[in-house]
Protein backbone atom coordinates (compact mmCIF):
# COMPACT_ATOMS: atom_id res chain seq x y z
CA UNK A 1 0.00 0.00 0.00
CA UNK A 2 1.26 3.47 -0.90
CA UNK A 3 0.98 6.27 1.65
CA UNK A 4 2.17 9.87 1.66
CA UNK A 5 3.37 12.54 4.03
CA UNK A 6 5.14 15.87 3.74
CA UNK A 7 8.92 15.95 4.12
CA UNK A 8 10.26 17.05 7.50
CA UNK A 9 13.84 18.01 8.46
CA UNK A 10 14.27 14.53 9.93
CA UNK A 11 14.02 13.20 6.35
CA UNK A 12 17.01 15.20 5.07
CA UNK A 13 19.60 12.40 5.58
CA UNK A 14 17.36 10.05 3.56
CA UNK A 15 16.96 12.66 0.81
CA UNK A 16 20.73 13.22 0.72
CA UNK A 17 21.31 9.47 0.33
CA UNK A 18 18.73 9.22 -2.45
CA UNK A 19 20.06 12.29 -4.27
CA UNK A 20 23.58 10.83 -4.20
CA UNK A 21 22.48 7.53 -5.76
CA UNK A 22 23.73 7.38 -9.37
CA UNK A 23 20.31 6.61 -10.87
CA UNK A 24 18.88 9.73 -9.16
CA UNK A 25 21.94 11.98 -9.52
CA UNK A 26 21.90 11.46 -13.29
CA UNK A 27 18.63 13.38 -13.64
CA UNK A 28 18.47 15.51 -10.48
CA UNK A 29 22.11 16.70 -10.40
CA UNK A 30 21.67 17.94 -6.85
CA UNK A 31 24.22 18.79 -4.19
CA UNK A 32 24.05 16.24 -1.38
CA UNK A 33 25.87 17.93 1.48
CA UNK A 34 23.94 18.44 4.70
CA UNK A 35 23.97 22.19 4.04
CA UNK A 36 22.69 21.84 0.46
CA UNK A 37 19.82 19.54 1.42
CA UNK A 38 18.84 21.85 4.28
CA UNK A 39 19.04 24.87 1.97
CA UNK A 40 16.97 23.32 -0.81
CA UNK A 41 14.40 21.30 1.15
CA UNK A 42 14.25 23.31 4.39
CA UNK A 43 11.87 26.06 3.17
CA UNK A 44 9.37 23.47 1.96
CA UNK A 45 9.70 21.39 5.12
CA UNK A 46 9.05 24.51 7.20
CA UNK A 47 6.09 25.45 4.92
CA UNK A 48 7.81 28.71 3.94
CA UNK A 49 7.59 27.93 0.24
CA UNK A 50 4.48 27.21 -1.83
CA UNK A 51 5.71 23.87 -3.18
CA UNK A 52 5.14 20.58 -1.39
CA UNK A 53 7.73 17.85 -1.02
CA UNK A 54 5.95 14.57 -0.37
CA UNK A 55 7.52 11.27 0.65
CA UNK A 56 5.97 8.10 -0.69
CA UNK A 57 5.99 4.97 1.44
CA UNK A 58 5.34 1.46 0.16
CA UNK A 59 4.09 -0.81 2.92
CA UNK A 60 5.57 1.61 5.44
CA UNK A 61 9.06 1.78 3.88
CA UNK A 62 10.31 4.99 2.23
CA UNK A 63 10.04 4.65 -1.55
CA UNK A 64 10.45 8.01 -3.22
CA UNK A 65 9.86 11.72 -3.39
CA UNK A 66 7.29 13.72 -5.31
CA UNK A 67 7.51 17.49 -5.43
CA UNK A 68 4.37 19.32 -6.49
CA UNK A 69 3.57 22.96 -7.03
CA UNK A 70 1.41 25.35 -8.97
CA UNK A 71 3.27 26.68 -11.98
CA UNK A 72 2.21 30.24 -11.33
CA UNK A 73 3.89 30.23 -7.92
CA UNK A 74 7.14 30.17 -9.91
CA UNK A 75 6.71 32.78 -12.69
CA UNK A 76 10.26 32.30 -13.96
CA UNK A 77 9.38 28.71 -14.95
CA UNK A 78 6.12 29.78 -16.59
CA UNK A 79 8.11 32.33 -18.58
CA UNK A 80 10.62 29.68 -19.65
CA UNK A 81 7.84 27.31 -20.75
CA UNK A 82 5.81 30.05 -22.51
CA UNK A 83 7.50 29.71 -25.94
CA UNK A 84 6.65 26.01 -25.88
CA UNK A 85 3.07 26.17 -24.57
CA UNK A 86 0.61 28.24 -22.58
CA UNK A 87 0.31 27.31 -18.93
CA UNK A 88 -3.25 27.46 -17.54
CA UNK A 89 -3.75 29.53 -14.39
CA UNK A 90 -4.39 26.53 -12.11
CA UNK A 91 -1.86 24.13 -13.63
CA UNK A 92 0.40 22.17 -11.33
CA UNK A 93 3.60 20.26 -11.95
CA UNK A 94 5.34 17.34 -10.31
CA UNK A 95 8.90 16.11 -10.12
CA UNK A 96 9.72 12.70 -8.74
CA UNK A 97 12.30 10.10 -7.91
CA UNK A 98 12.51 6.53 -6.71
CA UNK A 99 15.11 6.43 -3.95
CA UNK A 100 16.61 2.96 -4.12
CA UNK A 101 17.82 1.39 -7.35
CA UNK A 102 16.31 -1.97 -6.28
CA UNK A 103 12.86 -0.38 -6.70
CA UNK A 104 13.53 0.83 -10.26
CA UNK A 105 12.23 -1.07 -13.27
CA UNK A 106 9.59 -3.03 -11.37
CA UNK A 107 6.52 -0.90 -12.09
CA UNK A 108 6.65 0.68 -8.64
CA UNK A 109 7.39 4.13 -10.11
CA UNK A 110 4.25 3.90 -12.21
CA UNK A 111 2.25 3.03 -9.10
CA UNK A 112 3.88 5.91 -7.22
CA UNK A 113 3.10 8.51 -9.92
CA UNK A 114 -0.48 7.23 -10.31
CA UNK A 115 -0.96 7.50 -6.54
CA UNK A 116 0.70 10.93 -6.47
CA UNK A 117 -1.76 12.21 -9.06
CA UNK A 118 -4.74 10.75 -7.18
CA UNK A 119 -3.45 12.40 -4.01
CA UNK A 120 -2.89 15.71 -5.84
CA UNK A 121 -6.46 15.83 -7.21
CA UNK A 122 -7.84 15.35 -3.68
CA UNK A 123 -5.41 17.73 -1.95
CA UNK A 124 -5.74 20.47 -4.55
CA UNK A 125 -9.35 20.69 -5.61
CA UNK A 126 -8.54 23.83 -7.61
CA UNK A 127 -5.87 22.16 -9.78
CA UNK A 128 -7.13 21.94 -13.35
CA UNK A 129 -4.26 19.97 -14.85
CA UNK A 130 -0.71 18.73 -14.31
CA UNK A 131 2.02 19.70 -16.77
CA UNK A 132 5.39 17.96 -16.57
CA UNK A 133 8.45 18.74 -18.70
CA UNK A 134 10.87 15.83 -19.01
CA UNK A 135 14.24 15.73 -20.70
CA UNK A 136 13.91 13.90 -24.03
CA UNK A 137 16.63 11.41 -23.09
CA UNK A 138 14.93 10.42 -19.81
CA UNK A 139 12.94 7.68 -21.51
CA UNK A 140 12.01 5.83 -18.30
CA UNK A 141 10.51 9.00 -16.86
CA UNK A 142 8.39 10.00 -19.82
CA UNK A 143 7.30 6.41 -20.44
CA UNK A 144 6.07 6.27 -16.84
CA UNK A 145 4.07 9.45 -17.38
CA UNK A 146 2.50 7.91 -20.48
CA UNK A 147 1.61 4.74 -18.56
CA UNK A 148 -0.36 6.77 -16.00
CA UNK A 149 -2.26 8.72 -18.64
CA UNK A 150 -0.28 11.87 -19.35
CA UNK A 151 -0.09 12.89 -22.99
CA UNK A 152 2.83 14.50 -24.77
CA UNK A 153 1.48 17.90 -25.75
CA UNK A 154 4.63 19.79 -26.73
CA UNK A 155 8.35 19.69 -27.12
CA UNK A 156 10.80 22.48 -26.77
CA UNK A 157 14.05 23.74 -25.40
CA UNK A 158 14.21 24.20 -21.63
CA UNK A 159 17.06 24.54 -19.16
CA UNK A 160 18.11 20.99 -18.18
CA UNK A 161 18.49 19.94 -14.55
CA UNK A 162 21.85 18.42 -15.41
CA UNK A 163 24.30 20.64 -17.32
CA UNK A 164 25.59 17.63 -19.28
CA UNK A 165 22.23 17.47 -21.08
CA UNK A 166 21.09 19.52 -24.03
CA UNK A 167 17.87 21.55 -23.86
CA UNK A 168 15.49 19.08 -25.60
CA UNK A 169 12.40 18.42 -23.49
CA UNK A 170 9.02 16.80 -23.95
CA UNK A 171 6.06 18.30 -22.14
CA UNK A 172 3.31 16.07 -20.79
CA UNK A 173 -0.15 16.98 -19.53
CA UNK A 174 -3.10 15.38 -17.80
CA UNK A 175 -6.34 17.17 -17.01
CA UNK A 176 -8.33 16.73 -13.82
CA UNK A 177 -10.49 13.61 -14.22
CA UNK A 178 -14.16 14.28 -14.70
CA UNK A 179 -16.45 12.77 -12.05
C-alpha positions as CSV (number, residue, x, y, z in Angstrom):
1,X,0.0,0.0,0.0
2,X,1.3,3.5,-0.9
3,X,1.0,6.3,1.7
4,X,2.2,9.9,1.7
5,X,3.4,12.5,4.0
6,X,5.1,15.9,3.7
7,X,8.9,15.9,4.1
8,X,10.3,17.1,7.5
9,X,13.8,18.0,8.5
10,X,14.3,14.5,9.9
11,X,14.0,13.2,6.4
12,X,17.0,15.2,5.1
13,X,19.6,12.4,5.6
14,X,17.4,10.1,3.6
15,X,17.0,12.7,0.8
16,X,20.7,13.2,0.7
17,X,21.3,9.5,0.3
18,X,18.7,9.2,-2.5
19,X,20.1,12.3,-4.3
20,X,23.6,10.8,-4.2
21,X,22.5,7.5,-5.8
22,X,23.7,7.4,-9.4
23,X,20.3,6.6,-10.9
24,X,18.9,9.7,-9.2
25,X,21.9,12.0,-9.5
26,X,21.9,11.5,-13.3
27,X,18.6,13.4,-13.6
28,X,18.5,15.5,-10.5
29,X,22.1,16.7,-10.4
30,X,21.7,17.9,-6.9
31,X,24.2,18.8,-4.2
32,X,24.0,16.2,-1.4
33,X,25.9,17.9,1.5
34,X,23.9,18.4,4.7
35,X,24.0,22.2,4.0
36,X,22.7,21.8,0.5
37,X,19.8,19.5,1.4
38,X,18.8,21.8,4.3
39,X,19.0,24.9,2.0
40,X,17.0,23.3,-0.8
41,X,14.4,21.3,1.1
42,X,14.3,23.3,4.4
43,X,11.9,26.1,3.2
44,X,9.4,23.5,2.0
45,X,9.7,21.4,5.1
46,X,9.1,24.5,7.2
47,X,6.1,25.4,4.9
48,X,7.8,28.7,3.9
49,X,7.6,27.9,0.2
50,X,4.5,27.2,-1.8
51,X,5.7,23.9,-3.2
52,X,5.1,20.6,-1.4
53,X,7.7,17.8,-1.0
54,X,5.9,14.6,-0.4
55,X,7.5,11.3,0.7
56,X,6.0,8.1,-0.7
57,X,6.0,5.0,1.4
58,X,5.3,1.5,0.2
59,X,4.1,-0.8,2.9
60,X,5.6,1.6,5.4
61,X,9.1,1.8,3.9
62,X,10.3,5.0,2.2
63,X,10.0,4.6,-1.5
64,X,10.4,8.0,-3.2
65,X,9.9,11.7,-3.4
66,X,7.3,13.7,-5.3
67,X,7.5,17.5,-5.4
68,X,4.4,19.3,-6.5
69,X,3.6,23.0,-7.0
70,X,1.4,25.3,-9.0
71,X,3.3,26.7,-12.0
72,X,2.2,30.2,-11.3
73,X,3.9,30.2,-7.9
74,X,7.1,30.2,-9.9
75,X,6.7,32.8,-12.7
76,X,10.3,32.3,-14.0
77,X,9.4,28.7,-14.9
78,X,6.1,29.8,-16.6
79,X,8.1,32.3,-18.6
80,X,10.6,29.7,-19.6
81,X,7.8,27.3,-20.7
82,X,5.8,30.1,-22.5
83,X,7.5,29.7,-25.9
84,X,6.6,26.0,-25.9
85,X,3.1,26.2,-24.6
86,X,0.6,28.2,-22.6
87,X,0.3,27.3,-18.9
88,X,-3.2,27.5,-17.5
89,X,-3.8,29.5,-14.4
90,X,-4.4,26.5,-12.1
91,X,-1.9,24.1,-13.6
92,X,0.4,22.2,-11.3
93,X,3.6,20.3,-12.0
94,X,5.3,17.3,-10.3
95,X,8.9,16.1,-10.1
96,X,9.7,12.7,-8.7
97,X,12.3,10.1,-7.9
98,X,12.5,6.5,-6.7
99,X,15.1,6.4,-3.9
100,X,16.6,3.0,-4.1
101,X,17.8,1.4,-7.3
102,X,16.3,-2.0,-6.3
103,X,12.9,-0.4,-6.7
104,X,13.5,0.8,-10.3
105,X,12.2,-1.1,-13.3
106,X,9.6,-3.0,-11.4
107,X,6.5,-0.9,-12.1
108,X,6.6,0.7,-8.6
109,X,7.4,4.1,-10.1
110,X,4.2,3.9,-12.2
111,X,2.3,3.0,-9.1
112,X,3.9,5.9,-7.2
113,X,3.1,8.5,-9.9
114,X,-0.5,7.2,-10.3
115,X,-1.0,7.5,-6.5
116,X,0.7,10.9,-6.5
117,X,-1.8,12.2,-9.1
118,X,-4.7,10.7,-7.2
119,X,-3.5,12.4,-4.0
120,X,-2.9,15.7,-5.8
121,X,-6.5,15.8,-7.2
122,X,-7.8,15.3,-3.7
123,X,-5.4,17.7,-2.0
124,X,-5.7,20.5,-4.5
125,X,-9.4,20.7,-5.6
126,X,-8.5,23.8,-7.6
127,X,-5.9,22.2,-9.8
128,X,-7.1,21.9,-13.3
129,X,-4.3,20.0,-14.9
130,X,-0.7,18.7,-14.3
131,X,2.0,19.7,-16.8
132,X,5.4,18.0,-16.6
133,X,8.4,18.7,-18.7
134,X,10.9,15.8,-19.0
135,X,14.2,15.7,-20.7
136,X,13.9,13.9,-24.0
137,X,16.6,11.4,-23.1
138,X,14.9,10.4,-19.8
139,X,12.9,7.7,-21.5
140,X,12.0,5.8,-18.3
141,X,10.5,9.0,-16.9
142,X,8.4,10.0,-19.8
143,X,7.3,6.4,-20.4
144,X,6.1,6.3,-16.8
145,X,4.1,9.4,-17.4
146,X,2.5,7.9,-20.5
147,X,1.6,4.7,-18.6
148,X,-0.4,6.8,-16.0
149,X,-2.3,8.7,-18.6
150,X,-0.3,11.9,-19.4
151,X,-0.1,12.9,-23.0
152,X,2.8,14.5,-24.8
153,X,1.5,17.9,-25.7
154,X,4.6,19.8,-26.7
155,X,8.3,19.7,-27.1
156,X,10.8,22.5,-26.8
157,X,14.0,23.7,-25.4
158,X,14.2,24.2,-21.6
159,X,17.1,24.5,-19.2
160,X,18.1,21.0,-18.2
161,X,18.5,19.9,-14.6
162,X,21.8,18.4,-15.4
163,X,24.3,20.6,-17.3
164,X,25.6,17.6,-19.3
165,X,22.2,17.5,-21.1
166,X,21.1,19.5,-24.0
167,X,17.9,21.6,-23.9
168,X,15.5,19.1,-25.6
169,X,12.4,18.4,-23.5
170,X,9.0,16.8,-24.0
171,X,6.1,18.3,-22.1
172,X,3.3,16.1,-20.8
173,X,-0.1,17.0,-19.5
174,X,-3.1,15.4,-17.8
175,X,-6.3,17.2,-17.0
176,X,-8.3,16.7,-13.8
177,X,-10.5,13.6,-14.2
178,X,-14.2,14.3,-14.7
179,X,-16.4,12.8,-12.0
